């Protein structure tokens, strides 16, 4: 992850992802089409990273699409900003951030990503395949704390 | 041979994914394997497992004769002039590396190496390494707007008297067929050593290396219904005989003392170490499988399926097709509107459809198309019209979800 310039603290704090509102939409989805619609809608709630931040140093390796991740520790809590040029990856990243944003290092270390995606009906999205950057992003979040 | 019977020979195709029957349209990445190939390898491990060329015992003798019989099979399969022209490698990539490495002592600073822009990385990077070490210069052969090799630009480049010309027979990413006989003839007239990457051609076309008249022709077993881990380097005897071995040791040695080592003669000279024996035997079974197919009928069927696939894609709307529409072999490359190829791939996979989505290990080609990547649907002998229909239906639902 980048040690170079990153977005300002208030940009990190501005990202609000309310798990109690977001997760039921996935748990209640009747079919995969609905689930992926929700993923893409959620992706849209992550604002696009400014071009100056869409830089190589912030890119997460292992993604077929481009994905960028920024991390900031504020008052002992961990905050993330991420973006991707692929819509589903961006939505999946938003799901990851829903679980991790504003959490303590201990909470992030204890977070069971596989179980989380299983619960949301998204098993199979987390594989180390190079066409799926989510695994790499999850790893990057885990190692950031 | 009727089609259901042919398809039934591929056990992997009889499975469901996400509740959908598997629709495998990624044969250009690797083909599925018929039971005869799997059985041949199992049989070797069950009964004949021994190292080749070495021991005096019966198992080794059986393994050796099976292994060497495949060399004979290949000699006929690609119409080489003699069996010593067939070298077993681990795949296309190793074959090209062996040639690029082997030509080191014959390459000088300032020598020009021409490379097909549509080449995949395996036919680019080994030459770059050769250039780095020898001071040779790499020049890409440009493509025309419809992604064919630009023959006028090629002829202009040949005037510079390149030392080496590396071409692909059929483009990995786009399925475009190159007129290799013509291209090789021109390269030879200019005095170049020629290598043709046949990885995408070998499962679809009848190959005659003497008619192509190239110096080297390379391909992999796994794209021609054979196992992974086995490839072939065909080289014209006199020029193959001059290649410096990339690897030493094992059967490639004739005599060793601490003063000097004498290498073996071809083909052993270029096959160091214990070869992939089971894979060679599996490849032999794959060749038999291909030779038993009704050739004309199979080729026609594949061409019709590909044309049907192209038409159905074009009719779907919002599809950008890449590469020439005519004379394609086995594969069609496309993007859905401006959508990211990975999004399309994930949503197709969700419906049990396997296609390739990415840069297809041909980044320079993607750069020349000004795209990050694309999706590629590719077919094999087992592909049915039903597969294509299912793929198109799945793509319709992807379109609904993404373009909603």
Interface residues (C-beta under 8 A of the other chain):
Chain A: X32 X33 X36 X37 X40 X64 X65 X66 X85 X86 X87 X88 X89 X125 X130 X131 X132
Chain B: X18 X339 X340 X341 X342 X343 X345 X346 X347 X350 X357 X358 X372 X373 X397 X400 X401 X402 X404
